[in-house]
């Protein structure tokens, strides 16, 4: 019964949030702060999932400097959990096919996010170059999921290189944002424990070139994997303590 009630409430709430956000974006399409404001709306939905979200590292979310954020992408719950960490002046880079998802796709586009055609290498490269120009010229940060797909409980997948090319070309730091394991979230359960979302210390890219991309990607991956394991273990302990 709880699964049905929660699913219905979540569906209704999501439709309302999407519609209100669409109206908001229509009045100022592609504004640099749209994603931040709309992400805050989605972040407020997490209590309905029965999840306590602990946010850390907000001091590493820059207010006056462009960066490339790299986050781990686990499942659809990221929309309610990681979104609450998105600062002003930030857009994400997502696959072009997202625009065809009813409501979400149109909102994603109108909010000012950058769409990339992964099936066309030359267009994908042009999109990355465009993102690099926006970072440099408009002090606009970008949020990228370097795994390229949802991990769905498989841990941290290997990283694609686009985020790291972008950061090096733009000459800006990388800020990893890691969320602990979300595999234990079940809508039919009253309490779904704790998820910790943490912005990590910025990683400098000054002096790096194209030849350093792979090494940089692996270094960031290793740091995020280590922190993912630590945060997941801590979140499990906190969830168990709260359940007692």
N, C-alpha and C positions, 0 to 999 in steps of 0.2 A: 504493500500500500504506500509506504514512504517513497518507494521508487517512482510510482505513478504520480503522486502529489508533487514531488520535487521536480520531476521531468516536466510536468505541465506548468508549474510556476516558472521554471527556468526558461521554457519556450516562450511563455507570455512576456516575461521580463526582457528576454533577448530581443523579441520583435519590437517592443517599446523602445529599448535602448537604440536599436538600429534605426528606427524611424526618426526618433528625436535627434540622433547624431547626424542622419542624412539631412534633415532640415537645417541643423546648425552648419554643416559643411556647405550646403547650397548658398548660404548667406555670405560665406567667405571661403570659396573653394580654393584649395591648394595653399592655404595659409600655413606658415611654418610651424605654428603651434597647434594646429588641428589635431595631430596625432596624440600629442601630450594630453589635451583636454578630453578627447574621446576615450583614450586609454584609461583615464581616471574613472570614467563611468563604468567601464568593464571591470576594473579592479574592485569596485564596490560589490560585485556579484559574488565574490569568493565565499562569504559567510553562508550563502545559500547552498553551497556544495558541502557544507559541514567541515570546512577546512579552516584552520587558523594559519594565516600567512604572516611570517616574520620577515621583515625587510631590514637589510643591513647594507652598510657601505654607501649610504646616500651622499657622503662627503666626496665620493669619487665620481659623482654625476655632475659634470662641469656645467656651470651656468653661463660662462662667457668664452668658452673655447669649443671648437668643433672637434669631435672624436669619432672613431668608428667603434660602435658597440658590437660585441659578438656574444650571442646568447645560445644556450642549449635548447633544442626544440624537441620536447618529449611527446606531446599530444595536444588535443584541442583545449585542454585546461590552461595551457600557456596564455590563452587570451584573457583569462581572469587573474592569473597569478603573476606572470612576468610583466604584464602591461602596466601594472601600478608603479613600475620603476622608470617608465619612459619620461625623460625630462623635456622641458620646452626646447624648441628648435631642433627637433629630431623627427626624422621620417625613417621608414623601413624600406628594404628592397625585397620584393617578392616576385614570384613567377607570374607571368602575364596572364595565365589561365585563371588566376584568382578573380579577374574582373567579371567573369561569367557566373560567379556564384551569386544567386539572388540576394539582394540587400547588402551582404557583406562585401561583395566585389565592387559594387558601385560606391559604397562608403569608403572602401580601401583606396580607390582611385581618387575620389573627390577630396579626400583628406590630404592628398599631396604625396602619398607614398610613391615609390619608384617601381615601375613594372619592368621585368627583365624577361626576354625571350630566350630561354635556355636551349631551345631547339635550333636556334640560329646563332652560330658562334660569332659572326661579324656583328650582328645586332646586339648580342650580349656584351661584347667588348665595347661597343659604342655607348651602351647604357652605363657601364662601369666608368667610362671616361666622362660621361655627363655627370654622374654622381660625384666624381672627383672634382670637377669644376665647381659644383654647388658647394661642396665642402670648403674649398679654398676661397671662392668668391663671395659666398653668402654666409659663411660660418655656420653651415648647416650640418648637424651630426646625422649619421645614418646608423640604423640598427640592422644587423645581418645575422641570420642563422647559418653559420658556415657548414653545418652538417648537410644542408640542402634538402632534408626531409625529416619527418618525425622519427625519433628513435624508437618509440613504442616499447619501452622497457629493455632495450638492448644496450643501455649505458650511453656513453658518449661515442657517437660514430666518427669516422675519419672526417677531417675538415677539407672542404674545397678551398681553392686558393683565392677566390675573388675578393673576399673581405680584406685579405692581407695585401693584395695588389693595390686595392683602393687606398688603404691606410698609408702605404709607402709612397704611392704617387701623390697623395694629398699632403704628405708630410705631417700627419696628425697621429696622436697616440691611439692605442687600442685599449678599450675598457671591457674586459670580460664580465658578463653577468651570468651567474650560474644559479639554477634553482635545484633544490634537492629532489630526490626521486618522487614521482607522482603516481606510481603504479598502484598504490593502495587506495586510490579514490574510487569509491563505489556509491552511486547515487541512492542505492537502497539502504545504506547504512547511515545512522544518525550522525555519528562523528567520524570524520575521515582524517583525524590526526593533524599533523603540522607539516607545512612546507616552508622551507627557508629560502628566500631569494636574496642573493648577495652580489653587489657590485664589487669587483676586485680592483686592486690598485692598477692604475694605468700603466701600460707597457709602451715605452718609447720606441719610435720607429726612425728617429733622426739618424741620418748617415747610412740607412739601409737602401739597397737597390733591388732590382728584379731578381738577382741571383740569390737574394736572402729570403725570398718569399717562403720556400718550402721549410727552411729551418725555423723561421718565425712562426709559421702555422703549427709546426710540431711542438714548439716551445709553449705556445699558448694552449694547445690541446692538452699537453702534459699537465700544465698548471691547473686547467679547468677540471681535468679528470681527477686529480688529487683532491681538489676542493669539493667536487661533486661527491666523492666517496665520504669525505669528512662530514659534509653537511647532511647527507642522507643518513648516516649513522646517528648524528645528533638529533635529527628530526624524528627518527624512529624512537629514540630514548624519550624525547619530550612528549611524543604522542602516547607512548605507553604510560608515562607518568600521569598524563592528563586523564587517561582512561581509568586509572585506578580509583 
